[in-house]
Amino acid sequence: MKINITNIYGMSGQSTALIAQNETVKIAKKLDFHELSFYFYNIYSDSQGELNSRLDGVLAKLGYGDIVVYQSPTWNGREYDQAFIRKCKILNTKIITFIHDVPPLMFPSNYYLMPEYIEMYNQSDLVIVPSEKMKERLIQEGLTVQKIMIQGMWDHVHEYPLRQPVFQKKLSFAGSVERFEHISNWTHTTPLDIFSESNQENHNPSVSFKGWKTDPELLFALSEGGFGLVWGTSENPVDEADYYRLNISHKVSTYLAAGIPVVVPSYLSNASFIKEKGLGYVVDSLEEASRLVEETTAETYQQMVENVYKVSYALKQGYFTKKLLIDAVMQVLDI
Ligand SMILES: O=c1ccn([C@@H]2O[C@H](COP(=O)(O)OP(=O)(O)O)[C@@H](O)[C@H]2O)c(=O)[nH]1
């Protein structure tokens, strides 16, 4: 019996979906998982026969009774994922569905697809969901799988030599200004560095655009000091779409892996972890975010950096994912 894990290729290197799946596989390989690779393409250009042959190629190494960790979705459309699951079932594999994103919840226009996604999830022996809130939501939608695990945190694996963060009253935001549009209009006291692709001309003196950085560049720049800001797609939390509350944020892990404390909205699904471990501030508005950073003393900052250091080690080594994957496999094996 082998343990396999799916992966995706062919998307833009700036796609967080691709980064998250690739990173999970990098960690899983350290645990001797075998990779099943999907290419991102327009599946509607395939006939049924072509799609079938393509999947047979992907599954060539899959053995009867193996375990498959299916990183969901493949982003090739539900028909592709459904065909993949059917093939896994023919080989009597045990399926661990690792839900990264739930397309019917991401965009209201896709909500009608929910029954089909729930049906796919229900074929699993175990489901990994990002948060407790997502678990509750999917159960409401009809999820019946008995074994459900909560992911809670992304890892951010790296071995870059970074700096020792220095106390600065500064915030950094690493995320697309197209998606988090309001962030460029930041008007609060604390200066904000934005790491994003952007063609906007910047006339805002409180904001400094740093451009899109590669992973080592980004982590090095963040490690200089200050705080990492996490915020949803709406400036006002009451307007925030449900999805950001159900998911877990990648940038939280990026900041922590760079060694800096974070400022996160109270609706973030893992806000309580940030609070309990003293990794930064949990706030209800951007005004509060700026105010708390302004009020921070050098001693408080140093204490936070020390707290972050321990979590940072775990994230850099991929411990959250390793633990999750090992626990998931043990559970489907009833050990
Ligand atoms: O200059 C940049 C800015 C962002 N990122 C990556 O993009 C992620 C943020 O993606 P997203 O905004 O989708 O994260 P989330 O909304 O989940 O926090 C970060 O964690 C980084 O890994 C990067 O590599 N370079």
The ligand as an SDF file (V2000), in Angstrom:
LIG
                    3D

 25 26  0  0  0  0  0  0  0  0999 V2000
    5.0420   40.1400   -3.0440 O   0  0  0  0  0  0  0  0  0  0  0  0
    4.4080   39.1340   -2.6960 C   0  0  0  0  0  0  0  0  0  0  0  0
    3.1470   39.1870   -2.0530 C   0  0  0  0  0  0  0  0  0  0  0  0
    2.5200   38.0030   -1.6620 C   0  0  0  0  0  0  0  0  0  0  0  0
    3.1090   36.8000   -1.8960 N   0  0  0  0  0  0  0  0  0  0  0  0
    2.4530   35.5190   -1.4910 C   0  0  0  0  0  0  0  0  0  0  0  0
    1.0390   35.6470   -1.5180 O   0  0  0  0  0  0  0  0  0  0  0  0
    0.4740   35.1770   -0.3070 C   0  0  0  0  0  0  0  0  0  0  0  0
   -0.7760   35.9350    0.0540 C   0  0  0  0  0  0  0  0  0  0  0  0
   -1.7910   35.4190   -0.7030 O   0  0  0  0  0  0  0  0  0  0  0  0
   -3.3230   35.7970   -0.3590 P   0  0  0  0  0  0  0  0  0  0  0  0
   -3.4600   37.2760   -0.3120 O   0  0  0  0  0  0  0  0  0  0  0  0
   -4.2040   35.0410   -1.2990 O   0  0  0  0  0  0  0  0  0  0  0  0
   -3.4230   35.1870    1.0920 O   0  0  0  0  0  0  0  0  0  0  0  0
   -4.6130   35.1010    2.1300 P   0  0  0  0  0  0  0  0  0  0  0  0
   -5.7740   35.9320    1.6230 O   0  0  0  0  0  0  0  0  0  0  0  0
   -4.9210   33.6390    2.2230 O   0  0  0  0  0  0  0  0  0  0  0  0
   -4.0460   35.6330    3.3860 O   0  0  0  0  0  0  0  0  0  0  0  0
    1.5590   35.3920    0.7270 C   0  0  0  0  0  0  0  0  0  0  0  0
    1.3760   34.5000    1.8070 O   0  0  0  0  0  0  0  0  0  0  0  0
    2.8390   35.1180   -0.0610 C   0  0  0  0  0  0  0  0  0  0  0  0
    3.1180   33.7360   -0.0520 O   0  0  0  0  0  0  0  0  0  0  0  0
    4.3680   36.7390   -2.5100 C   0  0  0  0  0  0  0  0  0  0  0  0
    4.9220   35.6510   -2.7110 O   0  0  0  0  0  0  0  0  0  0  0  0
    4.9700   37.9020   -2.8950 N   0  0  0  0  0  0  0  0  0  0  0  0
  1  2  2  0
  2  3  1  0
  2 25  1  0
  3  4  2  0
  4  5  1  0
  5  6  1  0
  5 23  1  0
  6  7  1  0
  6 21  1  0
  7  8  1  0
  8  9  1  0
  8 19  1  0
  9 10  1  0
 10 11  1  0
 11 12  2  0
 11 13  1  0
 11 14  1  0
 14 15  1  0
 15 16  2  0
 15 17  1  0
 15 18  1  0
 19 20  1  0
 19 21  1  0
 21 22  1  0
 23 24  2  0
 23 25  1  0
M  END
$$$$
